[in-house]
Amino acid sequence: MSLRFSLMGPVRAWRDEEEIELGPRQQRAVLAALLLNNGIRLSNDQLIGMVWDDPTPSAVMALRTYVYKIRKMLPELNLKSRDGGYTVRAEIVDDCRGEPLEGLRSAYFDAQRVRLGDYRLKAREDWLERELDVLELQKHVAAFPLRERPRALLMRALYLEGRQGEALDHFHQARALLNEELGLDPGPELRKVHAQILNGDLAPPRRPEQLLPDLIDFTGRAEEIAQALRTLPGTVGITGMRGSGKTVLATRIGHLVRGRFPDGQIFVRGGDVANQLLRAVGVENPVGDTAALWREKARGKRFLVVVDDVQDAAAVRDLATPGSAMILTSVRRLHELPGVTWLEIAGLTEREAREFLRKTFGPVRADAEPEQAGVLLERLSRLPAPIRVIGGRLSSRPHWTIEMALLQMQRESTLDGVIPSDCAAMLAPLIAAEEQLSEPERRVLRCFARQDAEVIDSHRAADMSGADPGEIELVLESLAGVHLIEPLVLGRYRLPQFVRLYFGRRTAALTA
């Protein structure tokens, strides 16, 4: 069930699509005060001071009665007394119904009404800046003739439509009105747009559209997608071994939510992330604190930022901005980053993997050998990247069966140091992963892969390598951190079959 509230107009609440009757005015006032301080604990005295300007001694009992009734009416709020106060956490929407906090009267609500009115006005002008709709801007300027920002936006919109004379005329109108009403000259924003029009260097706003193409054969990950959609516009991190489909999943999520981020979608790959973000919005060769400059450029905007293959937490730590969202992908889970909801992915489920295999080279051929398909998918640990490669190989060989592909994989595993191109493409995630490993890490994987062992025991690993048990534990945890082995219980790990396949082959090549 979904519970949401609105403070724009009368205080209102809905459970799913059904509106909830919130009771008398003072009860709604108590609820409004709690919602206005969403996530903040309010003491009894603070609440009373917000709801009543001149409270009587009976206000304490009245407050308790209203809180009791709100609890009964809205149990999802989990409104409990903690340390002599109350806290709520709720979803608040702006349904643009009318005057904020309609019908509620106190000095506190009067001040909040002004604040919410300003917030709504700014939100409206943010939308007008994105759309640059001349008609809507004209209506807004007529309603708020002394606000300079919408005047500047209207001048920009008129100029971009080729109506330079009208744009300049609006500047002169604004200058006369400001002088007559306030005794002021136009501010810097109006003057800047005026000068840009005169100089002919006013360009349309840059709106990046950099998301990678979505894949039409994307399969599975429904639970992870649902969690990401609940988290955004918070920061989502996707972690998993190479070849598990982190980038593809981030791209799918990005396409699902792109409409929520009208200022643009930016895709960058690791490295100097702040510099890449600034270039995406038109800032070339930035100097100084690039993270601070990005936050300034993104202020008041709604960007979707996808940072693929993050290597260093410091590269993205200071880049999150209110209203915008970040989706990060990283082999290692970056625990040092605050406020990230991490999604850990591995192979697809058995059903999803079979469906993906059917998409890659045809359902008829895939369904013709269900047992062999199961063996193939387990050998690839149901990882999307190698499934796509083997499916492509089978698609290009219409007379091959899955049994033939399994036989070829077996033959390729005995080749001394030679990796056919298709095989190299299939093994590419692990080839890249191995390059990042230390020699002790490689040695452990080769040792257990040579024995085709599914489970790695830390004590046995220490005996086989001659290393100190404490040292081998660090090696195993490092391998688990890049998802090449999977933790089971303390001191025991599972070695995925695809990893065994690769490092077993590497062992054979090195000892040949």
C-alpha positions as CSV (number, residue, x, y, z in Angstrom):
1,M,0.0,0.0,0.0
2,S,1.2,3.5,-0.8
3,L,0.5,6.4,1.5
4,R,1.1,10.0,0.3
5,F,0.2,13.5,1.5
6,S,-0.2,17.0,0.0
7,L,0.2,20.3,1.8
8,M,-0.5,22.4,-1.3
9,G,-4.2,23.4,-0.6
10,P,-6.0,21.7,2.2
11,V,-3.9,19.1,4.0
12,R,-4.8,15.8,2.2
13,A,-3.8,12.1,2.3
14,W,-4.4,9.1,0.0
15,R,-3.9,5.4,0.6
16,D,-3.2,4.2,-2.9
17,E,-5.9,6.0,-4.9
18,E,-8.4,6.4,-2.1
19,E,-8.5,9.8,-0.2
20,I,-8.5,9.6,3.6
21,E,-10.7,11.9,5.8
22,L,-8.2,13.6,8.2
23,G,-10.6,14.9,10.7
24,P,-11.1,18.4,12.3
25,R,-8.9,21.4,11.5
26,Q,-6.7,21.2,14.6
27,Q,-6.0,17.5,14.0
28,R,-5.0,18.3,10.5
29,A,-2.8,21.1,11.9
30,V,-0.9,18.6,14.1
31,L,-0.4,16.3,11.1
32,A,0.7,19.2,8.9
33,A,3.3,20.3,11.5
34,L,4.7,16.8,11.6
35,L,4.8,16.5,7.8
36,L,6.5,19.9,7.4
37,N,9.3,18.5,9.6
38,N,9.5,15.2,7.7
39,G,12.0,13.0,9.5
40,I,12.7,15.4,12.3
41,R,11.7,14.7,15.9
42,L,9.4,17.4,17.4
43,S,8.9,17.7,21.1
44,N,5.4,18.2,22.6
45,D,6.3,21.9,23.3
46,Q,7.5,22.4,19.7
47,L,4.3,20.9,18.3
48,I,2.1,22.9,20.6
49,G,3.9,26.1,19.7
50,M,3.4,25.4,16.0
51,V,-0.3,24.6,16.1
52,W,-1.5,27.1,18.8
53,D,-0.3,30.8,19.0
54,D,-1.7,31.2,22.6
55,P,-2.0,27.7,23.9
56,T,-4.0,27.0,27.1
57,P,-3.1,24.3,29.6
58,S,-5.6,21.9,27.8
59,A,-3.4,22.0,24.7
60,V,-1.2,19.2,26.0
61,M,-4.2,16.8,26.4
62,A,-5.6,18.0,23.0
63,L,-2.3,17.2,21.3
64,R,-2.2,13.7,22.8
65,T,-5.8,13.1,21.6
66,Y,-5.0,14.2,18.1
67,V,-1.8,12.1,17.9
68,Y,-3.8,9.1,19.1
69,K,-6.4,9.6,16.4
70,I,-3.7,10.1,13.7
71,R,-2.1,6.8,14.8
72,K,-5.4,5.0,14.5
73,M,-6.2,6.6,11.1
74,L,-2.7,6.3,9.6
75,P,-0.9,3.3,11.2
76,E,1.6,3.2,8.3
77,L,3.1,6.4,9.6
78,N,4.5,4.5,12.6
79,L,3.9,7.7,14.7
80,K,5.4,6.8,18.1
81,S,6.5,8.8,21.0
82,R,10.3,8.8,21.3
83,D,12.3,10.8,23.9
84,G,9.3,13.0,24.6
85,G,8.6,13.8,20.9
86,Y,7.2,12.5,17.6
87,T,8.7,11.8,14.2
88,V,7.1,10.9,10.9
89,R,8.6,9.9,7.6
90,A,6.2,10.2,4.7
91,E,5.9,10.8,0.9
92,I,4.7,14.4,0.3
93,V,3.5,15.4,-3.2
94,D,2.7,18.8,-4.8
95,D,-0.6,18.4,-6.5
96,C,-0.9,22.2,-7.1
97,R,-4.4,22.5,-5.6
98,G,-4.3,26.0,-4.2
99,E,-3.0,28.1,-1.3
100,P,-0.6,26.0,0.8
101,L,-1.9,24.8,4.2
102,E,-5.3,26.1,3.4
103,G,-7.5,26.7,6.5
104,L,-4.6,26.4,9.0
105,R,-4.0,29.5,11.0
106,S,-1.0,30.2,13.3
107,A,2.2,32.3,13.0
108,Y,4.1,29.1,12.2
109,F,1.7,28.1,9.4
110,D,1.6,31.6,8.0
111,A,5.5,31.6,7.7
112,Q,5.4,28.1,6.2
113,R,2.7,29.2,3.7
114,V,5.1,31.9,2.5
115,R,8.0,29.3,2.3
116,L,5.9,26.8,0.4
117,G,4.6,29.5,-1.9
118,D,8.1,30.5,-2.8
119,Y,9.1,26.9,-3.3
120,R,6.2,26.3,-5.7
121,L,7.1,29.5,-7.5
122,K,10.7,28.4,-7.9
123,A,9.6,25.0,-9.1
124,R,7.3,26.5,-11.6
125,E,10.1,28.8,-12.9
126,D,12.5,25.8,-13.0
127,W,10.0,24.1,-15.3
128,L,9.6,27.2,-17.4
129,E,13.4,27.4,-17.8
130,R,13.5,23.8,-19.1
131,E,10.6,24.2,-21.5
132,L,11.1,27.8,-22.6
133,D,7.4,27.9,-23.7
134,V,6.7,31.5,-24.8
135,L,2.9,31.4,-24.0
136,E,3.4,29.9,-20.5
137,L,6.2,32.4,-19.8
138,Q,3.9,35.3,-20.9
139,K,1.2,34.2,-18.5
140,H,3.7,33.9,-15.7
141,V,5.2,37.3,-16.3
142,A,1.7,38.8,-16.4
143,A,1.0,37.2,-13.0
144,F,4.4,38.2,-11.4
145,P,5.5,41.3,-13.3
146,L,8.3,42.3,-10.9
147,R,10.1,38.9,-10.9
148,E,13.2,39.3,-13.0
149,R,14.0,35.6,-13.7
150,P,10.8,34.8,-15.7
151,R,11.3,38.1,-17.6
152,A,14.8,37.0,-18.6
153,L,13.5,33.5,-19.6
154,L,10.8,35.1,-21.7
155,M,13.4,37.3,-23.5
156,R,15.5,34.2,-24.1
157,A,12.6,32.2,-25.5
158,L,11.5,35.0,-27.8
159,Y,15.0,35.5,-29.1
160,L,15.4,31.7,-29.8
161,E,12.1,31.9,-31.8
162,G,13.6,34.7,-33.9
163,R,11.6,37.5,-32.2
164,Q,14.6,39.6,-31.3
165,G,12.6,42.9,-31.3
166,E,10.0,41.6,-28.9
167,A,12.7,40.3,-26.6
168,L,14.4,43.7,-26.4
169,D,11.1,45.4,-25.9
170,H,10.5,43.3,-22.9
171,F,13.8,44.4,-21.4
172,H,12.7,48.1,-21.8
173,Q,9.3,47.3,-20.3
174,A,11.0,45.6,-17.3
175,R,13.4,48.5,-16.8
176,A,10.5,51.1,-16.8
177,L,8.4,49.0,-14.4
178,L,11.2,48.3,-11.9
179,N,12.2,51.9,-11.9
180,E,8.6,53.1,-11.4
181,E,7.5,50.6,-8.8
182,L,10.8,50.0,-6.9
183,G,13.2,52.7,-8.0
184,L,15.6,50.0,-9.2
185,D,17.4,49.2,-12.4
186,P,17.3,45.7,-13.9
187,G,19.4,43.1,-12.1
188,P,22.4,41.2,-13.4
189,E,20.3,38.3,-15.0
190,L,18.2,40.7,-17.1
191,R,21.2,42.7,-18.1
192,K,23.1,39.6,-19.1
193,V,20.4,38.3,-21.4
194,H,19.9,41.8,-22.9
195,A,23.7,42.0,-23.7
196,Q,23.7,38.5,-25.1
197,I,20.8,39.4,-27.4
198,L,22.5,42.5,-28.6
199,N,25.7,40.6,-29.2
200,G,23.9,37.7,-30.9
201,D,25.6,35.1,-28.7
202,L,22.5,33.6,-26.9
203,A,22.5,29.9,-27.4
204,P,19.7,27.4,-26.5
205,P,20.3,25.6,-23.2
206,R,22.4,22.4,-23.5
207,R,20.4,19.3,-22.5
208,P,22.6,16.2,-22.6
209,E,21.1,12.9,-23.7
210,Q,23.9,10.5,-23.2
211,L,22.3,7.2,-22.0
212,L,23.5,4.1,-23.8
213,P,20.8,2.5,-26.0
214,D,18.5,0.1,-24.0
215,L,18.7,-3.5,-25.1
216,I,15.6,-5.0,-26.6
217,D,16.5,-8.5,-25.3
218,F,17.1,-7.3,-21.7
219,T,16.0,-10.1,-19.4
220,G,15.3,-10.4,-15.6
221,R,16.5,-8.3,-12.7
222,A,12.9,-7.3,-11.8
223,E,13.6,-7.2,-8.0
224,E,16.7,-5.1,-8.4
225,I,14.9,-2.7,-10.8
226,A,12.0,-2.3,-8.3
227,Q,14.4,-1.4,-5.5
228,A,16.2,1.1,-7.7
229,L,13.0,2.8,-8.7
230,R,12.0,3.1,-5.0
231,T,15.4,4.6,-4.2
232,L,15.8,7.2,-6.9
233,P,16.4,10.2,-6.9
234,G,18.7,8.9,-4.1
235,T,22.0,7.3,-5.2
236,V,21.9,3.7,-6.4
237,G,25.0,1.5,-6.6
238,I,25.2,-1.7,-8.7
239,T,28.0,-4.1,-7.8
240,G,28.9,-7.5,-9.2
241,M,31.6,-9.4,-11.0
242,R,32.6,-8.4,-14.5
243,G,30.1,-9.9,-17.0
244,S,27.2,-9.8,-14.7
245,G,25.4,-7.0,-16.5
246,K,25.9,-4.0,-14.3
247,T,26.1,-1.5,-17.1
248,V,23.1,-3.0,-18.9
249,L,21.1,-2.9,-15.7
250,A,22.1,0.7,-15.0
251,T,21.1,1.6,-18.6
252,R,17.7,-0.1,-18.3
253,I,16.9,1.7,-15.0
254,G,18.0,5.0,-16.6
255,H,15.6,4.6,-19.5
256,L,12.8,3.7,-17.2
257,V,13.2,7.0,-15.2
258,R,14.5,9.4,-17.8
259,G,11.2,11.3,-17.8
260,R,11.7,12.2,-14.1
261,F,15.0,14.1,-15.0
262,P,14.1,16.6,-17.6
263,D,17.4,18.5,-17.5
264,G,19.2,15.6,-19.1
265,Q,20.9,12.3,-18.7
266,I,24.6,12.0,-18.5
267,F,26.7,8.9,-18.9
268,V,30.4,8.8,-17.9
269,R,32.9,6.1,-17.4
270,G,35.1,6.3,-14.2
271,G,38.2,8.5,-14.3
272,D,37.8,12.3,-13.7
273,V,34.0,12.2,-13.2
274,A,33.5,15.9,-12.3
275,N,35.3,17.0,-15.5
276,Q,33.2,14.8,-17.6
277,L,30.0,16.0,-16.0
278,L,31.0,19.6,-16.6
279,R,31.8,19.0,-20.3
280,A,28.4,17.3,-20.6
281,V,26.7,20.6,-19.7
282,G,29.0,22.8,-21.8
283,V,31.8,23.7,-19.5
284,E,35.1,23.2,-21.2
285,N,38.5,23.2,-19.5
286,P,37.2,23.9,-16.0
287,V,39.7,25.1,-13.4
288,G,39.7,25.0,-9.6
289,D,37.4,22.8,-7.6
290,T,35.5,20.9,-10.3
291,A,33.2,19.1,-7.9
292,A,32.1,22.4,-6.4
293,L,31.6,23.9,-9.9
294,W,29.5,20.9,-10.9
295,R,27.3,21.3,-7.8
296,E,26.8,24.9,-8.7
297,K,25.9,24.0,-12.3
298,A,23.5,21.3,-11.1
299,R,21.8,23.4,-8.5
300,G,18.1,23.5,-9.1
301,K,18.3,21.0,-11.9
302,R,17.2,17.5,-12.3
303,F,19.9,15.4,-14.0
304,L,20.2,11.6,-14.1
305,V,23.9,10.8,-13.9
306,V,25.2,7.3,-14.6
307,V,28.8,6.7,-13.7
308,D,30.0,3.4,-15.0
309,D,32.9,1.3,-13.6
310,V,33.7,3.6,-10.6
311,Q,37.3,2.7,-9.5
312,D,37.7,5.2,-6.7
313,A,35.1,6.5,-4.2
314,A,36.7,9.9,-4.1
315,A,35.8,10.4,-7.8
316,V,32.1,10.6,-7.0
317,R,31.9,11.4,-3.3
318,D,31.1,15.1,-3.6
319,L,29.0,15.1,-6.8
320,A,25.4,14.3,-5.6
321,T,23.0,17.2,-5.7
322,P,19.4,17.6,-4.5
323,G,16.9,16.8,-7.1
324,S,19.3,14.9,-9.3
325,A,20.1,11.2,-9.2
326,M,23.2,9.0,-9.6
327,I,23.5,5.4,-10.6
328,L,26.9,4.0,-10.0
329,T,28.4,0.7,-11.2
330,S,31.5,-0.8,-9.6
331,V,33.0,-4.2,-9.3
332,R,33.8,-3.5,-5.7
333,R,31.2,-2.3,-3.3
334,L,32.4,1.1,-2.2
335,H,31.5,1.0,1.5
336,E,33.0,4.4,2.2
337,L,30.4,6.2,0.1
338,P,27.6,7.5,2.3
339,G,23.9,7.4,1.3
340,V,24.2,4.7,-1.4
341,T,21.6,1.9,-1.8
342,W,23.7,-1.0,-3.2
343,L,22.3,-3.7,-5.5
344,E,24.5,-6.8,-5.7
345,I,23.9,-8.8,-8.9
346,A,25.4,-12.2,-10.0
347,G,24.1,-14.7,-12.5
348,L,20.5,-14.6,-13.7
349,T,18.0,-17.0,-12.1
350,E,17.6,-20.3,-13.9
351,R,14.3,-19.2,-15.5
352,E,15.8,-15.8,-16.6
353,A,18.9,-17.4,-18.0
354,R,16.9,-19.9,-20.1
355,E,14.8,-17.1,-21.4
356,F,17.8,-15.0,-22.3
357,L,19.4,-18.0,-24.1
358,R,16.2,-18.4,-26.1
359,K,16.4,-14.7,-27.1
360,T,20.0,-14.9,-28.2
361,F,19.7,-17.7,-30.8
362,G,16.1,-18.7,-31.1
363,P,13.5,-20.5,-28.8
364,V,13.1,-23.5,-31.1
365,R,16.8,-24.5,-30.9
366,A,17.1,-23.7,-27.3
367,D,14.0,-25.7,-26.3
368,A,15.1,-28.7,-28.4
369,E,17.9,-29.5,-25.9
370,P,16.7,-28.5,-22.4
371,E,19.1,-30.7,-20.5
372,Q,22.2,-29.5,-22.5
373,A,21.0,-25.9,-22.2
374,G,20.9,-26.3,-18.4
375,V,24.5,-27.7,-18.4
376,L,25.7,-24.8,-20.6
377,L,24.1,-22.1,-18.5
378,E,25.5,-23.6,-15.3
379,R,29.0,-23.8,-16.9
380,L,28.6,-20.0,-17.6
381,S,27.3,-19.4,-14.0
382,R,24.2,-17.9,-15.8
383,L,26.2,-14.7,-16.4
384,P,24.6,-12.5,-19.1
385,A,27.8,-11.5,-21.0
386,P,29.1,-15.0,-21.8
387,I,25.5,-16.2,-22.5
388,R,25.2,-13.5,-25.1
389,V,28.5,-14.6,-26.7
390,I,27.7,-18.3,-26.8
391,G,24.2,-17.5,-28.1
392,G,25.7,-15.4,-30.8
393,R,28.1,-18.2,-31.8
394,L,25.2,-20.7,-32.0
395,S,23.1,-18.2,-34.0
396,S,25.9,-17.9,-36.6
397,R,26.1,-21.7,-36.9
398,P,22.5,-22.8,-37.7
399,H,23.5,-26.5,-37.9
400,W,25.2,-26.6,-34.6
401,T,23.5,-28.0,-31.5
402,I,24.1,-26.9,-27.9
403,E,25.8,-30.3,-27.4
404,M,28.3,-29.3,-30.1
405,A,29.0,-26.0,-28.4
406,L,29.7,-27.8,-25.1
407,L,32.1,-30.2,-26.8
408,Q,33.9,-27.2,-28.4
409,M,34.2,-25.5,-25.1
410,Q,35.7,-28.7,-23.7
411,R,38.2,-28.8,-26.5
412,E,39.2,-25.2,-26.2
413,S,39.9,-25.7,-22.5
414,T,42.8,-28.0,-23.5
415,L,44.5,-25.6,-25.9
416,D,48.0,-24.5,-24.8
417,G,47.8,-20.7,-24.5
418,V,45.7,-20.3,-27.6
419,I,42.3,-18.5,-27.2
420,P,40.0,-18.5,-30.2
421,S,38.3,-15.2,-30.9
422,D,34.8,-16.4,-29.8
423,C,36.3,-17.9,-26.7
424,A,38.2,-14.7,-25.9
425,A,35.0,-12.7,-26.2
426,M,33.2,-15.1,-23.8
427,L,36.1,-15.1,-21.3
428,A,36.7,-11.3,-21.6
429,P,35.2,-10.4,-18.2
430,L,37.5,-12.9,-16.4
431,I,40.5,-11.9,-18.5
432,A,40.0,-8.3,-17.4
433,A,39.4,-9.4,-13.8
434,E,42.6,-11.5,-13.7
435,E,44.6,-8.5,-14.7
436,Q,43.6,-6.7,-11.5
437,L,44.5,-9.6,-9.2
438,S,47.6,-10.0,-7.1
439,E,49.8,-13.1,-7.5
440,P,48.5,-14.7,-4.2
441,E,44.9,-14.2,-5.4
442,R,45.7,-15.8,-8.8
443,R,47.4,-18.7,-7.1
444,V,44.5,-19.5,-4.8
445,L,42.0,-19.5,-7.7
446,R,44.2,-21.7,-10.0
447,C,44.8,-24.1,-7.2
448,F,41.2,-24.7,-6.4
449,A,40.1,-24.5,-10.1
450,R,42.6,-27.2,-11.0
451,Q,40.9,-29.5,-8.5
452,D,37.4,-28.4,-9.8
453,A,36.5,-27.6,-6.2
454,E,33.2,-25.8,-5.7
455,V,34.0,-24.8,-2.1
456,I,37.1,-23.1,-0.8
457,D,38.0,-23.6,2.8
458,S,40.3,-21.0,4.3
459,H,42.3,-23.6,6.4
460,R,42.8,-25.8,3.4
461,A,43.8,-22.8,1.3
462,A,46.4,-21.9,3.9
463,D,47.8,-25.5,4.0
464,M,48.0,-25.7,0.2
465,S,49.6,-22.3,-0.3
466,G,51.8,-22.4,2.8
467,A,50.5,-18.9,3.7
468,D,49.6,-17.7,7.2
469,P,45.9,-18.3,7.9
470,G,45.4,-14.6,8.6
471,E,47.0,-13.7,5.3
472,I,45.0,-16.2,3.3
473,E,41.8,-14.9,4.9
474,L,42.6,-11.4,3.5
475,V,43.3,-12.9,0.1
476,L,39.9,-14.7,0.1
477,E,38.0,-11.6,1.3
478,S,39.7,-9.6,-1.5
479,L,38.5,-12.1,-4.0
480,A,35.0,-12.0,-2.5
481,G,35.1,-8.2,-2.8
482,V,35.4,-8.5,-6.6
483,H,32.8,-11.4,-6.7
484,L,35.1,-14.0,-8.0
485,I,34.2,-16.2,-5.0
486,E,31.0,-16.1,-3.0
487,P,31.0,-16.0,0.9
488,L,29.0,-18.9,2.4
489,V,29.9,-19.0,6.1
490,L,32.9,-17.7,8.0
491,G,36.0,-19.2,6.3
492,R,34.1,-20.9,3.5
493,Y,33.5,-19.6,0.0
494,R,31.9,-20.9,-3.2
495,L,33.9,-20.9,-6.5
496,P,31.4,-20.2,-9.4
497,Q,31.6,-22.7,-12.2
498,F,32.5,-20.1,-14.8
499,V,35.4,-18.9,-12.7
500,R,36.5,-22.5,-12.3
501,L,36.3,-23.0,-16.0
502,Y,38.5,-20.0,-16.7
503,F,41.2,-20.5,-14.0
504,G,41.3,-24.2,-14.7
505,R,42.1,-23.4,-18.3
506,R,44.7,-20.9,-17.2
507,T,46.3,-23.5,-15.0
508,A,46.5,-26.0,-17.8
509,A,48.1,-23.4,-20.1
510,L,50.7,-22.4,-17.6
511,T,51.7,-26.0,-16.7
512,A,51.7,-27.3,-20.3
